[in-house]
Amino acid sequence: MTTEARWCLRPFRSGDVGMLSARQAILYDELYGWGRPLEALIYEIAAKFLRDFKEGREQCWVAERDGRMLGAVMLVEDDADTARLRLLYVEPEARGLGIGAALVNRCTQFAREAGYRRIVLWTHQVLDSARRIYAAEGFRIIATETQNEFGKPEVSEHWLIEL
């Protein structure tokens, strides 16, 4: 476990993936108005993670303090050589504590240990804090496009880090 400012990172337990999904859907609706289309996508990702979980190849980590989730992230298998970082989020009041960077770094460490050669992720240009974390970890943008999946045009980005 990593501890800083009285928070820790731990692997997911029962109920965590549902909490992660709900909080991310609520926050992104409040902040960006992405609503039901994003919420549906989040729950599809979460359901697939739980249904098809590959021990030793996939994981979800939770940052918590005093039993309260402050953030979370998933790493899932895309293919034998490629992991995908999914659903990174940090509660607004916990931003600036290094939680997002710790979660992303844990994904990178785990991917190396699991034998992946690279990690990919999909994000949006409007998510400045997450983008700074990805860049600091060594990810780089490999493609962009404008999509309307969440009810309004958003610039989406595909990122990659070679391990």
Contacts in CASP RR format, 6 or more apart in sequence:
PFRMAT RR
TARGET T0000
AUTHOR 0000-0000-0000
METHOD contacts of the structure
MODEL  1
MTTEARWCLRPFRSGDVGMLSARQAILYDELYGWGRPLEALIYEIAAKFL
RDFKEGREQCWVAERDGRMLGAVMLVEDDADTARLRLLYVEPEARGLGIG
AALVNRCTQFAREAGYRRIVLWTHQVLDSARRIYAAEGFRIIATETQNEF
GKPEVSEHWLIEL
1 8 0 8 1.000
1 9 0 8 1.000
1 10 0 8 1.000
2 8 0 8 1.000
2 9 0 8 1.000
2 102 0 8 1.000
2 106 0 8 1.000
4 97 0 8 1.000
4 98 0 8 1.000
4 102 0 8 1.000
5 65 0 8 1.000
5 97 0 8 1.000
6 65 0 8 1.000
6 66 0 8 1.000
7 63 0 8 1.000
7 64 0 8 1.000
7 65 0 8 1.000
7 70 0 8 1.000
7 94 0 8 1.000
7 97 0 8 1.000
7 99 0 8 1.000
8 63 0 8 1.000
8 64 0 8 1.000
8 65 0 8 1.000
9 61 0 8 1.000
9 62 0 8 1.000
9 63 0 8 1.000
9 102 0 8 1.000
9 103 0 8 1.000
9 106 0 8 1.000
10 61 0 8 1.000
10 62 0 8 1.000
10 64 0 8 1.000
11 59 0 8 1.000
11 60 0 8 1.000
11 61 0 8 1.000
11 62 0 8 1.000
12 20 0 8 1.000
12 59 0 8 1.000
12 60 0 8 1.000
12 61 0 8 1.000
12 62 0 8 1.000
12 72 0 8 1.000
13 62 0 8 1.000
16 60 0 8 1.000
16 62 0 8 1.000
16 69 0 8 1.000
16 72 0 8 1.000
17 46 0 8 1.000
17 49 0 8 1.000
17 50 0 8 1.000
17 60 0 8 1.000
17 74 0 8 1.000
18 46 0 8 1.000
19 69 0 8 1.000
19 72 0 8 1.000
20 46 0 8 1.000
20 60 0 8 1.000
20 62 0 8 1.000
20 69 0 8 1.000
20 71 0 8 1.000
20 72 0 8 1.000
20 74 0 8 1.000
20 87 0 8 1.000
20 89 0 8 1.000
21 42 0 8 1.000
21 43 0 8 1.000
21 45 0 8 1.000
21 46 0 8 1.000
21 87 0 8 1.000
23 69 0 8 1.000
23 71 0 8 1.000
23 89 0 8 1.000
23 91 0 8 1.000
24 42 0 8 1.000
24 87 0 8 1.000
24 89 0 8 1.000
25 35 0 8 1.000
25 38 0 8 1.000
25 39 0 8 1.000
25 42 0 8 1.000
25 43 0 8 1.000
27 89 0 8 1.000
27 91 0 8 1.000
27 92 0 8 1.000
28 34 0 8 1.000
28 35 0 8 1.000
28 38 0 8 1.000
29 35 0 8 1.000
29 38 0 8 1.000
29 39 0 8 1.000
32 126 0 8 1.000
32 150 0 8 1.000
33 150 0 8 1.000
33 152 0 8 1.000
34 150 0 8 1.000
34 151 0 8 1.000
35 150 0 8 1.000
37 149 0 8 1.000
37 150 0 8 1.000
37 151 0 8 1.000
38 149 0 8 1.000
38 150 0 8 1.000
41 149 0 8 1.000
42 87 0 8 1.000
45 74 0 8 1.000
45 86 0 8 1.000
45 87 0 8 1.000
46 87 0 8 1.000
48 76 0 8 1.000
49 58 0 8 1.000
49 60 0 8 1.000
49 74 0 8 1.000
49 76 0 8 1.000
49 86 0 8 1.000
54 77 0 8 1.000
56 114 0 8 1.000
57 77 0 8 1.000
57 83 0 8 1.000
57 114 0 8 1.000
58 74 0 8 1.000
58 75 0 8 1.000
58 76 0 8 1.000
58 77 0 8 1.000
59 74 0 8 1.000
59 75 0 8 1.000
59 110 0 8 1.000
60 72 0 8 1.000
60 73 0 8 1.000
60 74 0 8 1.000
60 75 0 8 1.000
61 72 0 8 1.000
61 73 0 8 1.000
61 103 0 8 1.000
61 106 0 8 1.000
61 107 0 8 1.000
62 69 0 8 1.000
62 71 0 8 1.000
62 72 0 8 1.000
63 69 0 8 1.000
63 70 0 8 1.000
63 71 0 8 1.000
63 72 0 8 1.000
63 90 0 8 1.000
63 94 0 8 1.000
63 99 0 8 1.000
63 100 0 8 1.000
63 102 0 8 1.000
63 103 0 8 1.000
64 70 0 8 1.000
64 71 0 8 1.000
65 94 0 8 1.000
69 91 0 8 1.000
70 90 0 8 1.000
70 91 0 8 1.000
70 94 0 8 1.000
70 97 0 8 1.000
70 99 0 8 1.000
71 89 0 8 1.000
71 90 0 8 1.000
71 91 0 8 1.000
71 94 0 8 1.000
71 99 0 8 1.000
71 100 0 8 1.000
71 103 0 8 1.000
72 87 0 8 1.000
72 88 0 8 1.000
72 89 0 8 1.000
72 103 0 8 1.000
73 85 0 8 1.000
73 86 0 8 1.000
73 87 0 8 1.000
73 88 0 8 1.000
73 89 0 8 1.000
73 100 0 8 1.000
73 103 0 8 1.000
73 104 0 8 1.000
73 106 0 8 1.000
73 107 0 8 1.000
74 85 0 8 1.000
74 86 0 8 1.000
74 87 0 8 1.000
75 83 0 8 1.000
75 84 0 8 1.000
75 85 0 8 1.000
75 86 0 8 1.000
75 107 0 8 1.000
75 110 0 8 1.000
75 111 0 8 1.000
75 119 0 8 1.000
76 83 0 8 1.000
76 84 0 8 1.000
76 86 0 8 1.000
77 83 0 8 1.000
77 84 0 8 1.000
78 84 0 8 1.000
78 120 0 8 1.000
81 116 0 8 1.000
81 117 0 8 1.000
81 118 0 8 1.000
82 116 0 8 1.000
82 117 0 8 1.000
82 118 0 8 1.000
82 119 0 8 1.000
82 120 0 8 1.000
83 107 0 8 1.000
83 111 0 8 1.000
83 114 0 8 1.000
83 116 0 8 1.000
83 118 0 8 1.000
83 119 0 8 1.000
83 120 0 8 1.000
84 119 0 8 1.000
84 120 0 8 1.000
84 121 0 8 1.000
85 104 0 8 1.000
85 107 0 8 1.000
85 119 0 8 1.000
85 120 0 8 1.000
85 121 0 8 1.000
86 121 0 8 1.000
88 100 0 8 1.000
88 103 0 8 1.000
88 104 0 8 1.000
88 130 0 8 1.000
88 133 0 8 1.000
90 99 0 8 1.000
90 100 0 8 1.000
90 103 0 8 1.000
90 129 0 8 1.000
95 129 0 8 1.000
100 130 0 8 1.000
100 133 0 8 1.000
101 133 0 8 1.000
101 136 0 8 1.000
101 137 0 8 1.000
104 133 0 8 1.000
104 134 0 8 1.000
104 137 0 8 1.000
105 137 0 8 1.000
107 119 0 8 1.000
108 119 0 8 1.000
108 137 0 8 1.000
108 161 0 8 1.000
108 163 0 8 1.000
111 119 0 8 1.000
111 163 0 8 1.000
112 163 0 8 1.000
115 163 0 8 1.000
116 163 0 8 1.000
117 162 0 8 1.000
117 163 0 8 1.000
118 160 0 8 1.000
118 161 0 8 1.000
118 162 0 8 1.000
118 163 0 8 1.000
119 139 0 8 1.000
119 160 0 8 1.000
119 161 0 8 1.000
119 163 0 8 1.000
120 158 0 8 1.000
120 159 0 8 1.000
120 160 0 8 1.000
121 134 0 8 1.000
121 139 0 8 1.000
121 158 0 8 1.000
121 159 0 8 1.000
122 156 0 8 1.000
122 157 0 8 1.000
122 158 0 8 1.000
122 159 0 8 1.000
123 130 0 8 1.000
123 131 0 8 1.000
123 134 0 8 1.000
123 156 0 8 1.000
123 157 0 8 1.000
123 159 0 8 1.000
124 154 0 8 1.000
124 155 0 8 1.000
124 156 0 8 1.000
124 157 0 8 1.000
125 131 0 8 1.000
125 144 0 8 1.000
125 154 0 8 1.000
125 155 0 8 1.000
125 156 0 8 1.000
125 157 0 8 1.000
126 154 0 8 1.000
126 155 0 8 1.000
131 157 0 8 1.000
134 159 0 8 1.000
137 161 0 8 1.000
138 161 0 8 1.000
139 159 0 8 1.000
139 160 0 8 1.000
139 161 0 8 1.000
140 159 0 8 1.000
140 160 0 8 1.000
140 161 0 8 1.000
141 157 0 8 1.000
141 158 0 8 1.000
141 159 0 8 1.000
142 158 0 8 1.000
142 159 0 8 1.000
142 160 0 8 1.000
143 157 0 8 1.000
143 158 0 8 1.000
144 155 0 8 1.000
144 156 0 8 1.000
144 157 0 8 1.000
144 158 0 8 1.000
145 155 0 8 1.000
145 156 0 8 1.000
146 153 0 8 1.000
146 154 0 8 1.000
146 155 0 8 1.000
146 156 0 8 1.000
147 153 0 8 1.000
147 154 0 8 1.000
147 156 0 8 1.000
148 154 0 8 1.000
END
